[in-house]
């Protein structure tokens, strides 16, 4: 397919996945507002903003001042990640970008997919954040996650498994790989920096990744750091594990470029296999400096994005052909 169309589908997938990642983190934090002490809430906002690459949140608050500032400021902190158009990573901005991607490939999108995408954008554009906040702080971001699940289900049900679908899914899973690695790295680093009961819990990490019930069925309700990180890193059956994303990326690249998947492999295929291998082999970082391992996976994901763009979107003609 045309490189221009491939790029639009790829970025549509990336923007949709970015919305869900931000909404999941926000839902985790907003669900904690009614019953968590101020120090835990402050730490949670710091973690959410750092994981999302946003400007840091001040922690120089304690006692009564913290109680009077942090709780009302939750509205402002959440609003920046939901409805602030100046923030390119807010839910509204990302949904707007995804809709623009969809508009530019409207002729290639099945009508149910476009309808679902467009309705989701119109819903968040017309939502009044103040009213939603008074009804329940986490309700709006919870509905955003539900609408994205609906979009993913419609894509799965009606889109043919052609190049358009492959590039859309490739964008989703490269975005997921990068964000999940950053999430795991941030969680590990915050628990290393903080001490005592205020540290982020491993059960909350599993809940953010929709893996808490899976963990309890396979292990126990007593959440252990090593087992939680192992599940979210290496389990091939957990949709938000790093291994699940890496394997899906490798299969999608093989479908897009079967020749590139054979020896000598094209650069994106080599990088994808290297990523999958580094995740599948027991990483030494899980028992030591896990944060460094996850940061390296995130960096490899960015390299994979660059290689994919260079190979299939922004590739240039050889010099002899250009002249």
Steps between C-alpha positions, in 0.01 A plus 500: 500500500602863468747612768276799574206273581719261700617790717142614569387154609815454707449828686130433544595187689764682704269784602221261600738297717642818656150609603435171674836501681440851638141417595607184685754691710250776572232252602744337742579832664147640507358182653736556796379851583226416754695279740876546463720724721647816353857368472381205290295728275793735450729209415238364260477829309878520481513147360222559246656821370853356483387180325311709243799728445318805639650779715555378854258564787634675809539288813591781741172474688422349836246510777190716469641694204524179302140411586369835381706515181542146366133397504362805314800494267403149392237670282766715331750218466242269345365778276841554342508137394138489384386820332798734457547551127841661556622167638571276196469187717161579657205274424328770295812584296582135425141423405499801271822380334357148461187641337711706262693186404169326439370788289802484272440129431121519516460322166700203635318472835185288537203716597452341848865572588476863392166543679641363826813714474306815415240447771775454758662828401168690500420355842823615664492836318150575628551357851497756778787404726364698796165321487669163454723571801204573728332175397812295565866581426581169333176460301613696194836323459327168562261571214795601282654155557167333422465695174852402396419136571191541282714647222748211528213252487350662189842499331542132587151414373477686169844594363652263244845369595672708234787750510282770654408278794861387544638853516226607741574207729875551465460857624292382795750241616815706450331772708397242759849353523657841560241616752491172691878503532491860625222410742693206646821705521321786674330270749825327588686831539232654721501198729878522519491871582217486752493303823221385727128467443484797262681311223298396196356152542557213260130415518417844360748444215320176412166679511622774266601225254175300546707207628406487870244219465733299276776531761269389782386194306855396415670589828311640800347818635834573667673707232875451467719745308696236307193308390308815405785629283549155349132479403501847339831433324505143375150353501394449135129479592465834682405767243698773676816304558814602313534154347144507362566835329840395364365179351206681339737759349717228345197328343361826363833594342521156340155557351589846370833393349536120461825539308650715775420225750734259320879498519661747463229670702395861454601734782156523669469120506846457655417758766164338576659156545773647718236662718297181529810298589615746768155483660451123475838415651489540877614861543759541773352841574189349658704398802716811509488822299166431335454866416803497270369194315160659442657828390708309246185330367332839463803635316504196271132565430584854388776364276253250355260784423775692318602193300138427406444857383824496300423166335131538415403869519785746451731278294698679226600394150857391437718787377537354150121486461449849640729643237 
